Amino acid sequence: MKMQLKACPFCGQDAAAMYCNYSGRSGKYFTWVECDICGARSKAATSDDDPSDGEKWDNYACRKVAAAWNARREG
C-alpha cells in the first residue's frame, strides 16, 4: 500500500506519487515523491530493497520521503 501523500505544496494539485529507480552503479533503490502536474520533487532516499515490490511502498526510504513531502511550514 502506498503512503498517503498531501497535495503538492507548489501547485496545490493532488497529483503527487512515489517513484523508485534502481541504480546499478550504487546497487541501491532511490525513492522520491514527485508531482505529476508541476514536476516538484522531494529529495531521494535510498534502500537496499525494492520498495515497489508487491506494491508495498512501506520501508524506511518511503516513510522518509513521504514525511518530507507532507511536512508543511505554518505561515
TILUMSE-524113 format. One record per residue (C-alpha): chain; residue in three letters; x, y, z. Coordinates in pm, whole numbers, padded with zeros to 5 digits. Layout:
<lumdrens>
LUMDREN   mol   type       c1       c2       c3
LUMDREN     A    ALA        X        Y        Z
...
</lumdrens>
This chain:
<lumdrens>
LUMDREN   mol   type       c1       c2       c3
LUMDREN     A    MET    00000    00000    00000
LUMDREN     A    LYS    00139    00339   -00095
LUMDREN     A    MET    00187    00608    00166
LUMDREN     A    GLN   -00074    00882    00196
LUMDREN     A    LEU    00063    01198    00033
LUMDREN     A    LYS   -00063    01554    00072
LUMDREN     A    ALA   -00132    01780   -00224
LUMDREN     A    CYS    00166    01944   -00391
LUMDREN     A    PRO    00292    02238   -00182
LUMDREN     A    PHE    00369    02434   -00501
LUMDREN     A    CYS    00072    02388   -00736
LUMDREN     A    GLY   -00184    02253   -00486
LUMDREN     A    GLN   -00289    01956   -00702
LUMDREN     A    ASP   -00344    01605   -00564
LUMDREN     A    ALA   -00114    01457   -00825
LUMDREN     A    ALA    00185    01352   -00612
LUMDREN     A    ALA    00313    00998   -00643
LUMDREN     A    MET    00603    00796   -00507
LUMDREN     A    TYR    00860    00671   -00756
LUMDREN     A    CYS    01153    00433   -00737
LUMDREN     A    ASN    01455    00376   -00958
LUMDREN     A    TYR    01737    00123   -00927
LUMDREN     A    SER    02094    00244   -00968
LUMDREN     A    GLY    02328   -00029   -01086
LUMDREN     A    ARG    02623    00193   -01003
LUMDREN     A    SER    02541    00212   -00632
LUMDREN     A    GLY    02333   -00106   -00608
LUMDREN     A    LYS    02057    00088   -00430
LUMDREN     A    TYR    01697    00180   -00493
LUMDREN     A    PHE    01627    00554   -00495
LUMDREN     A    THR    01278    00660   -00384
LUMDREN     A    TRP    01125    01007   -00415
LUMDREN     A    VAL    00791    01187   -00436
LUMDREN     A    GLU    00707    01387   -00747
LUMDREN     A    CYS    00410    01599   -00855
LUMDREN     A    ASP    00280    01480   -01192
LUMDREN     A    ILE    00146    01829   -01271
LUMDREN     A    CYS    00428    02075   -01195
LUMDREN     A    GLY    00723    01836   -01154
LUMDREN     A    ALA    00815    01938   -00798
LUMDREN     A    ARG    01024    01664   -00634
LUMDREN     A    SER    01133    01567   -00287
LUMDREN     A    LYS    01486    01465   -00205
LUMDREN     A    ALA    01554    01099   -00269
LUMDREN     A    ALA    01616    00835   -00004
LUMDREN     A    THR    01790    00504   -00067
LUMDREN     A    SER    01721    00147    00032
LUMDREN     A    ASP    01863   -00195   -00043
LUMDREN     A    ASP    01520   -00343   -00116
LUMDREN     A    ASP    01281   -00254   -00396
LUMDREN     A    PRO    01002   -00062   -00219
LUMDREN     A    SER    00764   -00107   -00513
LUMDREN     A    ASP    00795   -00487   -00497
LUMDREN     A    GLY    00442   -00614   -00449
LUMDREN     A    GLU    00318   -00252   -00425
LUMDREN     A    LYS    00420   -00239   -00057
LUMDREN     A    TRP    00583    00104   -00065
LUMDREN     A    ASP    00649    00074    00306
LUMDREN     A    ASN    01012    00083    00408
LUMDREN     A    TYR    01238    00339    00571
LUMDREN     A    ALA    01307    00525    00245
LUMDREN     A    CYS    00935    00551    00161
LUMDREN     A    ARG    00843    00674    00506
LUMDREN     A    LYS    01127    00929    00496
LUMDREN     A    VAL    01033    01084    00160
LUMDREN     A    ALA    00659    01080    00242
LUMDREN     A    ALA    00724    01260    00572
LUMDREN     A    ALA    00939    01520    00395
LUMDREN     A    TRP    00675    01575    00125
LUMDREN     A    ASN    00394    01602    00377
LUMDREN     A    ALA    00582    01848    00603
LUMDREN     A    ARG    00433    02196    00586
LUMDREN     A    ARG    00550    02521    00738
LUMDREN     A    GLU    00284    02729    00902
LUMDREN     A    GLY    00260    03093    00791
</lumdrens>
